[in-house]
Amino acid sequence: MAITNNPKLEYESGQSFNDFEEMTDTGDATTFDASFAPWSGRSGFEATVLPFGLATGGAITPGSSNDEVDVAALTAYMPGTAAANSDGLASVGSGTVSVTRAVSDTHIINSITVDASGALAAVQGSEGTSFSETRGAAGGPPLIPVDSVEIGQVRLSSQSSAAVDSTEIFQVVGTHQERYDSPVWTEDPTSGEITFATALPAIHTGTVPKQVHVRGYTPIFAEIPRVANWVPADESNSVNTTEIYGGTLGSVSKSLGQASFTHYGKDGISDPIIKVKGERLWFRYYQDKNRAPYQLTQGVVGISRTFPAGDHVNIPVTISAEQPTEDFDG
């Protein structure tokens, strides 16, 4: 039978910085993991997830000479490359890129890319007698380097040198162009995991998806003294009924409650928990500080103080969470 003995409640009193790292594909090109978790949600310390991809600009138009295209100035997120600044953003000026035509066959696709140095470059696919949508196949788009970003494709169907026509230039996001914000993703700050809405296409050398990087902070926990009545943020169910002829129809809805605890403060003014009201913080609870199991809850801190005459300062604290408290075995 569980008895609360020697409990401990901690709050996020500080943050530890983790610089950009490449997240690990769990195997389905949809879910990616960071090596650090949980992620702080305090204002100014939130995690930044940056998949490789075009951010702004990069329009491709026919060049003024044969077998050339002009590329407008652009920015792209490429954390960890020589081209990127400390925020992972590479700024590339406008330029002209030469494209290659087929020599033996008729059809060839050139991928217009930004490489790790920030230079515009054309990567040639294999020649074929018709176009293919299969990466690396004859007449298909090439697999591009893992540290490059594809901003468009030029599809040529003649060996004869000529000006590139606008109808031979393709920049459809997700098919011919990589954008950092496509597809969209959701983040789980508890596990340090993100999940894309659809699998990332395997268009890079080795038939792998684009890189996904993350930078963020993890919480530094400190114990809150003089605490009682911890309540985790749990989901509860309620039943709704609709009366019909001869009976009723039932449905179930879920609601998420606030986490809460009572803190008996020093003076109710200078206590550390007072200074973080309104912040989104992590809380870690141990039913027994000498045992491994614990709970993690993240939410916005709210307080309501009472100053009774001749008694302890009473500070009820609420934690408005966006997801339920999670239990860990340790």
N, C-alpha and C positions, 0 to 999 in steps of 0.2 A: 504494500500500500504506500503510495507516494506521500511523503510528508515534507513540506518545505523546511529545509534545514540549512542554515549557514548560506543564505542566498546572496547574490551580488548583482547589482545593476550598473552597467557602464554606459556612458554616452560618448559621442564623437567630440572629443575635446580639441583635436587637431587633425592635420592631414599630412600624409606622406606622398611625395611626388613620384610618379612613374612616367618616364619619357616615352616617346613613340616606340612601339614595338609592333612587329607583324603578328596578327592574330592567326591562330591555328584552325585550319579547315578540319571539321570533325569527320569529313568524308563524303558529304553530300553536296558540297559547294553552296550550302544554304546557311548552315550554322557555323559560327566561328567563335573561338574561345580566346580570352586574354589569359596571361599568366598571373594576373593580380585581380583580386576581388576581396570584398565588395567595392563598388565604386562610390565615392563620395557624391552626394547630391547638393552639398552646401553651395550657395551662390558664390561664383568665382572659382570653384574647385570641381566643377562637373567634368565628366569624361568627354573626350572628343574622339569620335569614331570617324576615320577618314579612309574610305575605299579609294584606290587609285582611279583617276578619271578626270575628264575635262570639267572645268568649273565655269569659265566664261570664254566667249569669242571662238576663234578657230574656224571661221567659215572658209570653205575651200571654193575657189573659182578658177576658170580657165586662165592659163598664163598667156603672156603676150607672144611667146615663141612656141614652136612645136614641142610636144611631149613635156610640157611643164604645167604646173598648177601653182597658183598663188594662195598662200595661207595667211589669214588675218591674225593679228596678235591675239594671244590667248593666255589664260591661266589654267593650270591643272594641279590637282593634288597628287603629289608623288613623295610622301614622307620617306626619309631614309636615303634618297638619291642626292647626287651632287647638285642637281638643279634646284632643289627645294630649300626654302628658308626654314627657320626654326619652327614655323607653324605648318610645315609640310606643303607649302604652296610654291609652285614653280611659275615664274612669269617668262613668257616666250614672245619675242618680237615677231612681227610679220616677216614672211620670207617666201622664196620661190623654191619649189621642189621639183626635180626632174623625175619622170616616171619611165619605166622600161616597158617596151612592147615585146610580144612573143617573137621568137626567131624561127622555131621549128613548126609550131602549131599556130593557132590564130588568136586564142583567147588567153588573157592574163589579167590578174587583179593585183593592183598595188595598194597596200595599206599605207596611208599617210599617218605618221606617228610622231610623238615627241619622245626622244630617248632619255636615258638617265642623266645625260649631261645638259639637257634642255635644248638640244638641237632638233630641228625638224628633219625627218628622214622618211624615205620610202622603202618599204619592205616588200619584195616581190614574191608573189605566189608561184605555183607551178603552172606551166603552160598546159593548155588543153584545147580541144576542138569545140568546147562549149563551156559556159559558166557553170560552176557548181557552188552550192552553199556550204559544202563540207570543208572545214579548215584543213589545209595541207594536201587536199586532193587536187588532181589535175584540173585546172581551170577554177580552182577554189581560192578563197582568201588564205593568206599565209598565217601561220602561227607567229605571233610577234613576241619579242623578248619580254621576259617576266618583269623587267624594270622599265618598260615603255608603256605609253598610253596611245591607243588607237583613236584618231579623231575623224577618220573618214576613209573611203575607198575610191579608187579610180579604176573603172572596169573598161579595158580596151579589147576590141575584137578584130583588130587589123594589124598586120605587120608593118604597114606603110606609115612612115613618120608623118604626123599631122598635128594640128592644134587639137587640144583636148576639148571636147564639147561638154557643155553643162549637163547634158543628159547622161554623161559617163561618170559623173561625180555623185557619190552616195554618202549621206550622213545621217541615216536613221538611227536614233538612240537605241542601243541594245542589239542592233544588227550590224551596223557599220561603224558605230561610234561608242566609245566607253565614256559614260558620265559618272562622276563620283557619287551622285545622288540617285542613281538608278541601277538596280531596283531599290525601292525603299526597304527599310529594315526596322525591327523593333529591338529594344535593348533590355536586358535583364541585369540590373546593377548588382543584384545579390550574388549571382554566379559569375559575373563578368563575361556574359555571353550575348551575342547578337544573332538575329535570325532574319535573313532576307525574305521578301515576299515570294520571290522565285529564285531558282538556282542561278548562280553566276555562270555565264557561258565560259567554257574551257577554251579560250582563244589564244593562250600564251604557250610558249615553248614548253614541251613536256605535256601538252594537253591539260593545262591547269588553269584555274580562274585567276582573275586579277588579285593583286595583293590588297589586304585590308589591314589598316593600322589603327592603333588606339593609343591615346595618351590620357592620363587621369591621375586621380588621387585616391588613396585608400585611407580609411579612418584610423586615427590614433585614439584608442579608448582610454578613458579614465573613470574610476569608480565614483559613483554618486553616493555620498554618505547619508545616513539617516533617511532611509527609504522604506516605504511599506506599500502593500496592496498593488503589486504589479499585475496588470491585465494586458495580455497580448492583443494584437489586432487580428481577430478571427472572423471568419465568414459565418453567417447564420442563415438559415433557410426559413422562408415563410410560405405558407400555402394560400393560394388565392382560389376561390371557387366561383363558378358561374352556374347559376341555376338553369336547368333545361327541363323540358317536359319529361317527367318520369325520373328525374334524378339531378345530379350535379356533375360538372366537369371541373377537375382540379388542375392547377398549374403551380409550379414551384419557382420562386424568385430568390435570389441571393442578395445579401447586403453585407457590407464590410464595416465592422465596428472600429472605433478609435482604440488605440492602445492608451494606457494611462497608468499613473502611479502617484503616490503622495510623497512629497519631499518635505522634511522638516528642516527649514532653512536656518542659517545663522542669524540673518536679520531681514531676509526677504527683499533686500535691495542690492547687496553686493554679491550674492550667491552666484556661482558660475552658471547655473541653469537659467537664471534671470537674463543673463547677457546674451543668450542664444535663442531667446524666444522669437518666433517667426522664421527661424532657419530650418532647412530640411536636413536632418541629421540621422545618423544611425544610432541605435540602442542595442546593447547586447546584454542578455539576461541569463544568469546561471541559477538554477534552483539550488545547487550546492557548488560553491566556488572551488571545492576540492575534487569535483567530478567533471568529466568532459562534456556532457550534453549542454547545449545552450540554444538560445533563440536570438534571431536577428530581426529587427524591425526598423524600417526607414520611414520617416514622415516629418511633417512640419510641427514644430514645438509650439504649444499653446499653454499659457499658465493663467491661474486665477488665484490671487493671494488673499489670505485672511490673517489679520493681526489681532488675535484674541487678547483680552486683558489678562495679564498674569499667566499666560500659557505659551506654548511653543508656536512659532510662526509656521503656519500651515500653507503649503504650496501644492495644490493639486495640479498635475501636469498632464496634458493630453498630447498624443502623437497622432496626427492625422495622416494615415498611411494611404498609399495608392495601391498597395498589394498586401496580402495577408502576411503576418509574421511567419517566418520560416524556422523550422526546427532542424537542428543538426545534432548528430550523435557524437560529434567531436572529432 
